[in-house]
Amino acid sequence: MNSATSLRSGATIAATLYTVILVGLGLYPSQFRYLFVYIPAAVGYGVVVFDKWAWRWPAIHRLTGRPWVTGTWRVVLSPSPDSHIPKGGNRGPITAYMTIEQTFWSLHATLRTKESTSRSSNATVGSPENSGTAEIGFLYDNTPRVQHQRRSPRHEGACRTTVTGLTPRTATGHYYTSRFTAGDMDFTLLNRSTSYGTYSEAQAVDPKHTRS
């Protein structure tokens, strides 16, 4: 049973028990009939609070089992030797920065290198029950800076990342592109901020860069 199904089932059971208790106490519909006016609003606000914040509160987080990956990550890309990298292209390792914005039901990622920006068009999080690992998959569109587009045109790609634990700080993954390139990805969490808008801004808070 996935998380969405569990949530719906829990809400249905709670609503049923609520009605049964009211009837059993003889309180329905007289004293409490006006409460029903507020129930839809309460449920709506509750869903928003859960989606944005409550799902990662410690007690609830253990029940949902979904990893919290919001933040800015340093990503080291290591292209495969078989990748079709054009003449003058970077054969790696390539340092990039990925910003992930996440709620319980949504996830969006932006990856920035010195030459281009990739934005996810679709993302999924798979967290098998009774497992300490999860897989995060992205489909993305890559847009190089204008000065690099002759050598490196716009393209699409996909990546799959494996994380361990509810609050992972490192991860590994693989990527593939429509330009017939592929490679490995190694992630290190820098912080939980999602406010860095450029490669340079993210690089400025990277301890590995500032020490070099």
Secondary structure, DSSP 8 states (H G I E B T S, - for coil): --HHHHHHHHHHHHHHHHHHHHHHTT-TTTTTGGGGGTHHHHHHHHHHHHHHTGGGSHHHHHHH------EEEEEEEEE-TTS---TT---S-EEEEEEEEE-SS-EEEEEE-SSEEEEEEEEEEE--TT-SEEEEEEEEEEEE-GGGTTTS--EEEEEEEEEESSS-SEEEEEEEETTS-EEEEEEEEEES-----SHHHHHHT-HHHHH-
